[in-house]
Amino acid sequence: MPDLDDQLQRCVLCAFPALTVESLDRINIAQLAASDSLAAVSLAAILGQEFGVDLDMDDLRAMDSLDALRARIARGVAQESRDAK
């Protein structure tokens, strides 16, 4: 089973195919969302399917890094797990 980082990287690269794996540590999610809103909506949908978390454009605009997105996904996955019990 792929780890969270691998899954997250695949999701971001799927929505923003011009990025490279090497560039992911330097990206600013908010700037990406502002520069390509259609890709940002796609990213939110992909993340929702992959991780079961609901993100909207405001969520993405509040994230300044892949680490921030990773933390938000981890919180959402943990919450989903607690809710399922």
FENGI-V738884 format. One record per helix or strand of 3 or more residues. SS is the DSSP state (2 for helix, 1 for strand). FROM is the first residue (numbers start at 1). LEN is the number of residues. If there is no record, write none. Layout:
ss: <SS,SS>
from: <FROM,FROM>
len: <LEN,LEN>
//
This chain:
ss: <2,2,2,2,2,2>
from: <4,21,29,37,57,66>
len: <12,6,7,15,5,19>
//
